[in-house]
């Protein structure tokens, strides 16, 4: 992912440099503001989490292990807006939201009450644990109209991420009964939320086919890692964001 970020930053800077050189007499930013509507795909990452809890019983120590794979890649919706401050420079904000679901597995190894150093195994799973990312991308803007209908917008700034992550919070076990050769495990789950500040850098290529309406395509990187501590559950590091590609309507005012 670090290489992807570096390549994107270099690409955006190189594109800005070439555009600035080739269009030193760039057209002015017409109008005062804009609204962007995008549907896109986020090429995020996969986070594998695992935690083990000791179980002291029958004068021995067993364990319960929880594993979960969390993906931050998938489709997203975006709405953004910006305003011109002076010349071709302005400020803007965009809101994106994406949602994925994942499963978690639980495995237990519990000592026998009858035979020392003999353990019973049990497993369970939890489905449809939600991973919901919301991001507010604040950025400075350089609008570069190349013709009266076609242009590029460069942007960079901080991003405020908000994450809602479902995970296993605790697991209880119980004896099945005589002859005490098996046990059951019952996981409970819940949601943990948090906010973090990252950054964003990107470019938007747009084409205006009538006075106030057009289409465009966006490429952006925005990312952050959350160090979550679910109440009663195992700590986990969850990556959010990633390299984003989107396309949709461009409205100018």
C-alpha positions in Angstrom: 0.0 0.0 0.0 2.9 2.4 0.7 4.1 1.9 -2.9 0.6 2.7 -4.2 0.4 5.9 -2.1 3.8 7.0 -3.3 2.9 6.3 -7.0 -0.3 8.2 -6.7 1.3 11.2 -5.1 4.1 11.2 -7.7 1.5 10.8 -10.5 -0.7 13.6 -9.2 2.3 15.9 -8.8 3.7 15.0 -12.2 0.3 15.6 -13.8 0.0 18.9 -12.0 3.5 20.0 -13.2 2.8 19.0 -16.8 -0.6 20.6 -16.8 0.8 23.8 -15.3 3.7 23.9 -17.9 1.5 23.0 -20.9 -1.3 25.4 -19.9 0.5 28.3 -18.3 -2.3 30.5 -19.6 -5.0 28.3 -18.2 -8.6 29.4 -18.4 -10.1 30.9 -15.3 -12.4 28.9 -13.1 -15.8 29.9 -14.3 -18.6 30.1 -11.8 -18.4 30.0 -8.0 -19.1 26.5 -6.8 -19.6 22.8 -7.7 -21.2 19.6 -6.5 -19.9 16.2 -7.4 -21.8 12.9 -7.2 -19.8 9.6 -7.5 -20.2 5.9 -7.4 -16.9 4.2 -7.0 -14.7 1.4 -5.8 -12.1 1.4 -3.0 -9.2 -0.9 -3.4 -8.5 -1.2 0.3 -6.7 -3.9 2.3 -7.5 -7.0 4.2 -6.8 -7.2 8.0 -6.5 -10.6 9.7 -7.1 -10.3 13.4 -6.7 -13.0 16.1 -6.9 -13.1 19.8 -6.6 -15.8 22.5 -8.1 -15.8 26.0 -7.0 -18.2 28.7 -9.6 -20.3 30.4 -8.7 -21.5 33.9 -10.8 -24.5 35.0 -10.3 -27.9 36.6 -6.9 -26.8 37.9 -5.7 -26.5 34.3 -5.6 -23.7 31.6 -7.5 -23.9 28.4 -7.9 -21.3 25.7 -10.5 -19.7 23.4 -9.2 -18.2 20.1 -11.2 -15.8 18.0 -10.2 -15.1 14.3 -11.7 -12.5 11.9 -10.7 -11.2 8.5 -11.8 -7.6 7.8 -11.8 -6.1 4.3 -11.8 -2.4 3.6 -12.3 -2.8 -0.2 -15.6 -2.5 -2.0 -18.0 0.0 -3.6 -18.8 3.4 -2.1 -21.0 6.4 -2.6 -19.7 9.9 -2.6 -21.1 13.4 -2.5 -18.8 16.4 -2.6 -18.9 20.2 -2.9 -16.5 23.1 -3.2 -16.3 26.8 -3.6 -13.9 29.1 -5.3 -12.0 31.5 -3.1 -9.7 33.4 -5.4 -8.6 32.8 -9.0 -8.5 29.1 -9.7 -8.1 28.1 -6.0 -10.8 27.0 -3.6 -11.7 24.6 -0.8 -14.0 21.6 -0.7 -15.3 18.7 1.2 -16.5 15.2 0.1 -18.3 12.5 2.1 -17.9 8.8 1.3 -19.5 5.8 2.8 -18.8 2.1 2.2 -20.0 -1.1 3.9 -18.7 -4.7 4.0 -19.6 -7.7 6.2 -17.3 -10.4 7.5 -17.4 -13.6 9.5 -15.6 -14.5 12.7 -14.7 -18.0 13.9 -14.2 -19.2 17.5 -12.3 -22.3 18.6 -11.9 -23.5 22.1 -9.7 -26.1 23.9 -11.1 -26.9 27.3 -9.6 -29.3 29.9 -11.4 -32.5 30.8 -12.8 -32.8 34.4 -11.9 -36.5 34.4 -8.5 -36.9 32.7 -5.6 -34.6 33.4 -4.0 -33.0 30.3 -6.8 -34.0 28.1 -8.7 -31.3 26.2 -12.0 -31.1 24.4 -12.4 -29.0 21.3 -15.3 -26.9 20.1 -16.0 -24.3 17.4 -18.5 -21.7 16.5 -18.9 -18.9 14.0 -20.6 -15.5 13.7 -21.8 -14.1 10.4 -22.6 -10.7 9.0 -20.3 -8.6 11.2 -20.5 -5.1 9.7 -17.6 -2.9 8.7 -18.9 0.6 7.9 -16.5 3.4 6.9 -17.5 7.0 6.7 -15.0 9.6 5.6 -15.1 13.4 5.4 -12.4 14.6 3.0 -11.5 18.2 3.5 -9.2 19.6 0.9 -7.6 22.6 -0.8 -8.5 22.8 -4.6 -6.7 23.9 -7.7 -9.1 24.0 -10.6 -7.4 23.8 -14.0 -9.8 24.3 -17.0 -8.0 23.2 -20.1 -10.8 24.2 -22.4 -14.2 25.7 -21.7 -15.6 22.2 -21.4 -12.7 20.0 -20.1 -10.4 20.3 -17.1 -8.7 18.7 -14.1 -9.1 19.5 -10.4 -6.3 18.7 -8.0 -7.0 18.3 -4.3 -5.3 17.5 -1.0 -6.0 17.8 2.7 -7.0 16.0 5.9 -9.6 13.3 6.1 -11.8 12.5 9.2 -12.6 8.8 9.3 -15.4 7.2 11.3 -15.5 3.4 11.7 -18.2 1.1 13.0 -16.7 -2.4 13.3 -18.6 -5.6 14.4 -16.5 -8.2 16.3 -16.8 -11.0 18.9 -16.8 -9.4 22.3 -16.8 -12.5 24.5 -17.3 -16.3 24.4 -18.7 -18.6 27.0 -18.4 -22.4 27.2 -20.5 -25.1 28.7 -20.3 -28.8 29.4 -22.6 -30.9 27.3 -22.9 -33.5 30.1 -22.0 -37.1 30.8 -19.6 -38.6 29.7 -17.9 -35.1 29.6 -16.2 -35.7 26.3 -17.5 -32.5 24.6 -18.3 -28.9 25.3 -20.1 -26.1 23.5 -19.0 -22.4 22.9 -21.4 -19.5 22.6 -19.9 -16.2 21.3 -21.5 -12.8 21.8 -20.8 -9.9 19.5 -21.3 -6.2 19.2 -20.0 -3.0 17.5 -17.1 -0.7 18.3 -16.9 2.8 16.9 -14.1 5.3 16.6 -12.8 8.3 14.8 -9.3 9.0 13.4 -7.7 11.7 11.2 -5.8 10.8 8.1 -5.1 12.6 4.8 -6.2 12.6 1.2 -4.7 13.5 -2.2 -6.3 13.1 -5.6 -7.3 14.4 -8.9 -10.6 14.7 -10.8 -10.9 14.9 -14.6 -14.2 16.4 -15.7 -16.1 17.2 -19.0 -18.9 19.7 -19.1 -21.4 19.0 -21.9 -23.9 21.8 -21.0 -23.5 25.0 -19.1 -24.0 23.6 -15.6 -23.8 19.8 -16.0 -21.1 17.3 -16.9 -19.4 14.1 -16.0 -16.1 13.2 -14.3 -13.8 10.6 -12.9 -11.9 10.8 -9.7 -8.8 9.0 -8.3 -7.8 9.6 -4.7 -5.9 8.0 -1.9 -7.1 8.4 1.7 -6.3 6.0 4.5 -5.7 5.4 8.2 -5.3 2.5 10.8 -7.6 2.2 13.7 -6.4 0.6 17.0 -9.7 -0.6 18.3 -10.3 -2.0 21.8 -13.7 -3.6 21.9 -15.2 -3.8 25.4 -14.6 -7.3 26.6 -13.0 -8.3 23.2 -9.5 -8.5 21.8 -7.7 -5.4 20.7 -7.4 -5.1 16.9 -5.8 -2.9 14.3 -8.1 -2.2 11.4 -7.1 -0.4 8.2 -9.6 1.9 6.5 -9.6 3.7 3.2 -7.3 3.0 0.4 -7.0 3.9 -3.3 -10.3 5.1 -4.6 -11.7 5.3 -8.1 -15.1 7.0 -8.8 -17.2 8.5 -11.6 -20.4 10.4 -11.8 -22.1 13.7 -12.3 -20.5 17.2 -12.1 -22.7 20.2 -11.4 -21.4 23.7 -11.7 -22.8 27.0 -10.3 
